[in-house]
Amino acid sequence: MLEQVNSTNDLKKLKTEEKYELAKEIREYILEVVSENGGHLASNLGIVELTIALHSVFNMPDDKIVWDVGHQSYVHKIITGRREQFKTLRKLNGLSGFPKVNESKYDSFDTGHSSTSISAALGMARARDLKEEKNQVIAVIGDGALTGGMALEALNDAGFSNTKMTVVLNDNEMSISKNVGGLNRFLSKLRTKKLYNKSNLSIKKAIIKIPLIGKPIVKIIQRMKRSIKQLIIPKMFFEDIGFTYLGPVDGHNIEQLENILKLSKQVEGPVLIHVLTKKGKGYKIAEENPDKFHATGPFNISTGKSKKEKKLDYSKVFGEKLVELARKNEKIVAITASMKDGTGLTKFQKEFPKRFFDIGIAEQHALTMAAGMAKEGIIPFVPIYSSFYQRAYDQVIHDIAIQNLPVIMCVDRAGVVGADGETHQGTLDMAFFRLVPNLTIMAPKDFKELEDMMEFAVTLNKPVVIRYPRGGEDEKVKFEKHTKIEEGQAEVLKEGQDISIIAIGKRVPKAIELAENYKEEGISAEVINARFLKPLDIDTIKKSIEKTKKVITMEDGTKINGLGTAVKELIIDEKLKDIEIKNFAWPDEFIKHGAVEELEEIYCPIGDVSVWDKNVPEGTHLK
């Protein structure tokens, strides 16, 4: 069946039993590709029938569908003309793992972070009304994403607006880690009831035609029905804010899904369809371990085991060290925005359950809550991915930095992370954090320095940012020297006379490699591990630059307002003359998806750092 579906028109021609066969083949195809390429597995296996039903009932691309987060759009891509391209998923210049408007006309909106779909869909629906068009607009959002404040803001506005749109709540009881909070309990109540919203549209039409008494009877029935609903489901949240609520419906029953989707098209105003799905559906190993298979690298289908050897990484080191620190200091707590496993907090939760707080997908709330705890003498560690810290920037400024509160903000997945692409690359955090007064910003060169920085942060009694990359240490360069962390103090790793190489975080090992390359050319390079982006060690760096007159800065962040900018400002402020400087950093653009090594070769290859020496021809590049 899969080979027969080259477009949504082909899909619409299939009989129901053929659609079930198609669903089976799509699951097998997704398993085949993701086991080789890596990707988001469990969420896509869980949404196969729902995606088939959506494309069977609606007329994309005229109708618009916005996938919240977007990591569950694999099925959508396969049945919208990208079946063969799907083999290139997450590969350089291949299909993105998320919706991309420049990839297909069927992708109506770029997504990558949670809780955005309802806002975008409402905007599209309002634009449609202004243009007096008639197309349908659908937002597909998971129950985990519904805990994000932006989703609730959009629900509130959409319900009040009475704008015609459909919100499909894909309820699989999971986000990345298991869902938590009051909304999750509320949805649990809804899951327990039977589908009471069966179509009564034809009955309503028949009754309303009865002369004189038709309309009053309909109103009485509607009041009775609502009263019964209120008894069955206390606090009918969605209907109370203006939505017509339909469901729950079995998210793996194509007939039921198509019927309820068709019904939603006849309802005026906003509709919410509550769909119950199973994450990892059809692949038993993923069904039993949906958190492990939320996002996965290449794996063996028969066993579910990774094809790559599991190595120690920064998140694991962070989690282990935090447990060690918490054993010594009972004031230390950990806060996660539904990312316990991804940020290395699983062991902390088990050992200190009362000091562990999973607040759902709500980064803004996480940071302000941390500020409140810090105000009362608690020491909160808040590990969040770099690209997700963007969502809580105001809280960092307004609630933490202005009051100078000792919240320890741990920026995981900092720098380019690779295959997830533009929405997940962590290249901007140094630039936007550096703008904020009162912040101390650090980045470790290796695991040991991360542990040392965590110990230092606990004693500083100020707001601290510690950024560290995805994955493990540099395997080529091992550091024996680890001097004590002191505020604003850099570390001279190698003395030299000809060039100053100033690096921070992940780029420090690369700086050592570059210095060794220079040595082969007869050039003496001095290597400085900046450690601190803020406050910058002006004395150490100034002394080196005055000596060499030539500077290379190296960082795993954007070239704007990072280490390179800080060193340039130092040169100007200190009135240093006749200085040549080059910056090894990511360009001022959003970085596409691909392997990290491939992206480095494209955007900022180390070979592009020119050799400065009278004995070396102008423009020579190191390889």
N, C-alpha and C positions, 0 to 999 in steps of 0.2 A: 504493500500500500504506500509506503514512504516514497518510492520512486515515482509514483503516479501523481504526487502532490508537489507541483511546481509553483503554485500560487494559491491564494485564498479561494479563487473561483473553483479550482480543482477540489478543494476541501469541501465546499458547499454541495458538490455533486454526490458526495459519498453517502451511503446509507449508514444508519446508526451502528450496525454491527461492524461495518467497515471502519468506522471511526475508532471503535475499540481496538481493532487490529492495528490501526495506525498509531494509537497511543502506545501499544505494546512495542511497536517497532521504534518509535521515537525514544522511548526509555532505553532500549538496547543501544541505539545510536549515540545518545548522550553519554551513557556509561562507557562506550567504546572510546569516544573522543576525550572525555574528561579524564579517564584513566591514563591516557597518554599525555595530554596537555596540562592537566590540572585545571581547577576552576571551581565554581559553585555547583555542587552536585545535588545535595538533598533538597534544596528549595525548588530546583527545576524538575526533579522527579515528582515532586508533590503537586505540581501545577499543570501537568500535561492535559488532563481532561478539561480543566477550566479554560486553558488557552484555546483548545480545539473548539469548545463551545462558544467562546467569545468571538472567534473568527468565523464561526458558522452563522451566528445571529447578526452580528454587526457587519458593516461594509467598510472595512479599512482599505485604503488610507483616508477616504472621505470622512468616515467616523474616526475619532481620535482616541487612542488608548495611551495612558501614561502609567508606566510601571514604576511603582515606588521602589527606591534603591536601584532596581533594574538588574540585579544579579539573577533574577528568575526569568529572564527574557530569552533563554536559549530555545525553548519550544517555539516561541513567537518568531524567532529568526529562521528556524528550520522550515516553517510552513509559509514564510513570506519570501520565497525565492532564493534563500541563502543556504540551501541544504548542502551543496557541495563545498561552499566556502566554509561551512561550519568546521571542517577538518582543520582549518587554520586558526581556530579559536585561541585568542590570547597570544598568538605568535606575532612577531614583528611584521607589520604591514598586513596582518590577517584580520579576522573578525574580532571586534572588541567583545569583552565579556559583559558589556552593558549597552543599553540603547544609545545609538549615535545617529543624529539627524543627517549627518553627512555620509552615512553608510547605506541608508535605505529610506525611501519615502514612507515606509510603514513605521519608522521610528519617529514619533511626533515630538519627542522632547528628550534631551540628554538627562540621564539620572545616574546617580552613583552613591548618594547619601540618603539616609532614611527620612521619612516624614514629609517629603516635598510634593508628592503626587497630587494631593487634593487641592493644594494651592494652585499648582500649575493647571490642573484640569478646570478648576473654577475660572481661572483667567481665560482659558480657551473658550469655555462656555459663554462667558460674558462677551468676549470678542465676537463669537458667532452671533449672539443676539444683536449686538450693535450693527453687524453686517447683514442682519436679517436672513441668515442662512438657517438650515434645518438639520445639520448633521448632529450625531450623538457624540458625547464626550464621556469617557470612562476612566476612572482612576482605580488601579489595582494596588491595594495596600495590605501589608501583613499586620497581624495583631501586635507583633513586636514594635513595628514602626508607629503604631497608633499611640504608643506611650510618649512619643515625641511631642513637645509642646506645639510645634508648628502645625502638626496634623490636627490637634485639637482646636487651634486658632482657626484653621481652614474649615473644619466641620462647623464651628460656630457661625462663621460668616456665610457658608454655603446654605446652612439651614435657615438662617434669617433672610437670606436673599431670595429664596424660593426659585433659584435658577435651576433649569432642567439639566441634570447631570446624574451620572451613576457612579457610586463608590462601591467597588467590590472589595469586601473585607475578607482576605484570604487568611483564615484562622487555622494555623497549624500548631498553635500553642508554643511556638519557638521563634526566636530571632537568631542570634548567634549562640548565646547561652539561653537557658530556659527563661521564659518570660516571668516577670515579677510585678507586684503592685496591685492596686485597687482595680484598675481597668481589666487586668487579667482575671481577677475574681469575678468581675461583672460579666465578662465574656463567658466564663465557665458556667454561670447561671443560664445564659442564653443557649449554650450548647446542650443543656440537659432537657430542653423542651422540644416538643415535636413541631414540625412545620405547620404553623397555624395560619400562615398568610397565603393559603391557596387562593387561586384566582376567583374572586367573586364579582369580577367586573361585569360579566354577562347578566348575573342576577340583579346587580345594581341598576343596569340599564333597563332591565325589564320592569322593575318596581317603579323606577322614577317616571315611567311613561303612564302610570295609573293616574287618571285625572284627579286633581285636588289633593289626594292623600299620598301620592307617590313620594314627593320630596320630603314631607314630614316623616314618613316611615323610614326612608333612607337615613335621615339624621338620627332617628331613635336607635336604629340598628348600629350606626357608627358609634354612638355614645355607649351603647351596651358592649360592643366589641372592645372599645378602648378600656372600659371598666374591667372587663374580664382580663385583658392583657395586663392591666396594672396589678391585678391580683396574682396572675401567674408570674409576672416578671416585675418585681418592684423597681421603681425608678427607671422607667422606659426612656433611657438616656437619648437614644438616637431620635425617637419620635418627639420627645419633649423639645429638642432643639430644632425641629422642623423637617426631619427626614421621614420618608416612608420606608419603614423597615420591612424587608422581605427575608425570610429564612428562619432558622439555619437550613441549609441545603447540603446534601452530600456532594462534596467537591470532586468525587470520582464517578458520579453518575451523570453521563452526558445528557440523557433525556431530561432529567430533572433540571440540570443546569440550563439547557436551552430553553425550557419552558419558563423558568423564572427570569431569564434574561429577556425573553420576548415580552413577558409581563411588565418588566421594568420600563420598556420603551413606551408603554401606554400610559404610564403615570406622569402627571404634570408635576414639576418641581423636583427637588433632589431625592434620590433613592439610594438606600444602602442595602446591598445584598450580602448576607452573612453566609460565607461558604466555608465548610469544614473540610480540611484536607489533611493528609498525613505526609509529613516531611520525609523524604527518602523513599516514597511509595514505589514498590516494585523491586527494590533491591534490599533484601533483608538486612544486610550488614549496615546499610545507611539508615534503615528504619529504626534499628536498635541503637545506633550511634549518630543521631542527626546533628549533634553539635560538632563531632569530629569531622563529619562529611559536609558541613556547611560550606567550607572552602577547603580544598584539598590539593596537594600536589599530585603528580602521577602516582598511580597505585595499581596493585594487582587485583583484578576484578574478582577472582575466585576466593581470595583471602581478605581483601580490603586493606592489606598492609602496604605501606609506602614503598615505592621502588627506589627511593633515595634513603640513604642511611640518615637516621635522625641524629642531628648534632646539637650540641649545646648552643643556645642562642641568647641574645640580649634579654628577651622577655623572661626566659627561664632564670637567668642569672639575677635579674631584678627581683623576681618573685622569691627566690631563695634568700637573697640578702634582706628583703623586707621582713621575712619571717624571723630571721636572725635578729634584726634590729628590734622587732616588736617583742621578742622574748625579753629583751633588756629594758625596754621602755614601754610601759603600759599605756602611755598617752598616744602612741602611734596607732592610726586606723588606716584602712584602705577603702577607697571609693571607686566603683566602676560603673560605667554607663552600658551595662549589659554586655561587657566584654571580659568577663572573669578569666576565661580560658586563654583568649588571645593575648591578654596582657600579663599572664603568668601568676594570677592570683588564686588559683585553685587550692594550693597548699595553705595559703593564708586563711582562706575561708574555713577550711577544715579545722585548723588549729585555733583560730580566733573568730568564731562565728559571731560573737557579739560586737566585734570591732571591725566587721566587714559589712559594707553597705553597697548592694546592687540596686541602683535607683532607676533602671530601665534606660531606654535610649533617650537620654535627657541630659546632654552635656552641659547646658546652661545651668540647670538645677544642680548638677553635680558640683560645679565650681562655686556657686553661691552657698550651697550647703556646706562645702568645705570651708568657706570663709567664715560662716557662722560657728563652725566647730573650732576653727583656729582662734576666733575671738574669745572663746571660752577656755583656751589653754590646751586644746587637743592638737595633735600633729597629724594632719591628713596628708596621705600620699594619694595622688589622683593620676593613675596611668591611663592615658587616652591616646589613640593614634593621632599622628600629626595632622592629617587632613580633617579629622573630626574636631580637633581643638579650634579650628576655624569657626566652628559653630558657637563657641562660647567666648568670643573675643571681648565682648562688652563686659562680661562677668569678670574676666581677668583684670580688666582696667578698673571698672567701677567698684567691684565688690572686694577685690583682693589687693590690687596694687595701691589704690588711693589710700587705703587704710594700713598698708604695709603689713599685711597679715601673713604669717609663716605657713602658707600652703605650699606643698612640694608638688609641683606639676611635672609629671614624668611623660615626656613626649615620645611615645613608641612609634615605630615605623617612620622615623624621620628620614628625610632624603628621598631619593627615587626608590620606589619599591618594586617596579617592574610591570608585571603582566596585567594588573588592574587598571593601569592607564591614568588619564588626566585627573579623574575625580579622586584618586587615592594617592597620587604622588605627594610626598611630604616635603616639597622644596621651599615652602613659603614661611615656615614657622620662625626661623631665625630672624627674617626680615620684619615680620609683624610684631614679634615679641620685643625686638630691640627698640622699637618705638616707645615702649611703655616704661615710664619712670618707676624706680624702686625694684625692678626685677633683676635678679642675678641669673645669668644664663650660662650654662655649662654644657660641654659635650665630651664624652670620654673617648680615649684612643683605643681602649680594649676593655675586657670584662673587669679586670682588677680596678681600673680607674673608675668604672661605673660604681662599683661597690664603695670605693673611697669617696666619691662624690655624694653618694647617698648618706654615708656617715657624716660628712661635712655639712650637708643640708640640714640634718636634724639639729645641729648645734648652732646654726646661723641665726635663727629667729627672724628670718625675713622671707618674703616670697621668692621661691627658687624655681627655675626651669632647668630640667636635665633632659637633653635630647639624645636619643640613641637609635641606631638603624635597625631595620629588619634583618634577621639572620644572625650569623656568628661573626667571630673575629676574622681579621685578615689572616689567611693561612701562610702567607709568604713572609710576613714580618712578625717576629715575636719580641716583645719588650721585656727586658730584665729590670730596667730602671723605673721605679715608681716613687717619686718624691712626694712628700706630704702635700695635701691640698690646702692651700691658703688662699683666702679671698683675693681675687684679682691677680693671682700669680701664675705666669706662664712657666713652661719647663723647656730649658734648652737641652735637646736630645743629642745634638751633634754640632760641634763648633766648626766654623769655616770662615773664609776670608773674602770670597768672590760674590756669592749670592746668598740672600736670606730667603729661606723657604718657611713661610708661616702657615701652619695648617691647624685645623680643628676637627675633632671627632673622627669619623670614619676615614677622613683624608690623611690623617697623620701617618699611617703605614705607607700610603702612596708617596708622601713627602720623603720618607726614608728611601724608598725605591728610586725616586727621582734624584736624590742626592748621590746615590750609588752610581747611577747612570752618568751624572756629571763628573764623578770621580774618575770614571774611565776616560773621560775627555780631558782630564787634567784640570778640572775646575773644582774648587773647594766650596762646598755649599754648607751653610749653617741651617740647621733644622730646629724650629721652635714649635712646640706643642702649645698652642694658645690656651687651651683648656677653657678659658672664659671668653665668651663673646662680649659679656658685660658683667662687671667692669673689665675693660681691656687692660692688659699689663703694658702700660705706655713705656715705662722705663726700660724693660727688657727688649721690647720690640724696637724702640727708638735707638737704643745702643747698637743693635744689630744692623739696622738700616743705615745709620751714620757710617758704619764700618764698610759695608759692601756696596752701597749706593744702588743695588739692584734687588728687587723684591718679587717673589712669587707668593701669592696667597692661594690656599687650597681649601675648599669647603664643599660639603654635600648639600648645598642649598642654592637658591637663586643668587645671581651676581648682584642684584640690587639690595642694598641695605644689610648685607651680611658681613662676614669677616673682611672681604676685600674693600668694601665701602668704609668700614671702621679704620682700616689701615691707611686708606687714602686720606681720611679725615685727620688722622694722626699726623701724617706727613705735612698737611696744610697747617694744622694748628700749631705744630712744633717748628714750623718754618724751615723744614728740611729742604735743601736745594739739590738740583740735578739728580733727582731720583727717578729711576725707571721701574715701572711696576706692571705686572701682569696678574690677571685674576683667573684661576682655574675654578670655574663654578658652572652651574646650570644657567642657560640663557633665559632671557626675559620672555618666556613663552610657556604654554602648557605642554608637558612632556607626554608623548603618546605611549602606548603600551608596547611591551617587548621585554626580553631578558635585560636585566640591569647592565650586564657587560655590553650588550648590543647598543643600548641607549647611550652608555658612556662613550662608546666609539663614535656614535653619530653626533652627539651634542657637545661633548667636552673631552675629546681624547687627550691623554697625557702627552702624546706626541706633538700636540700643538703648542706646547710651552717651549719657546725658542731658547736656544743657548746664547748667552751673552759672553762673548770672549773675543778678544782681538785675533786669536789664533783659529777661530772657527768661522767659516764663511757665513755671511749674513743670510738669515732665513733658514738655517739648518734646523731640523726638528729631530728630537729624540724619538726612537722607536722602541 
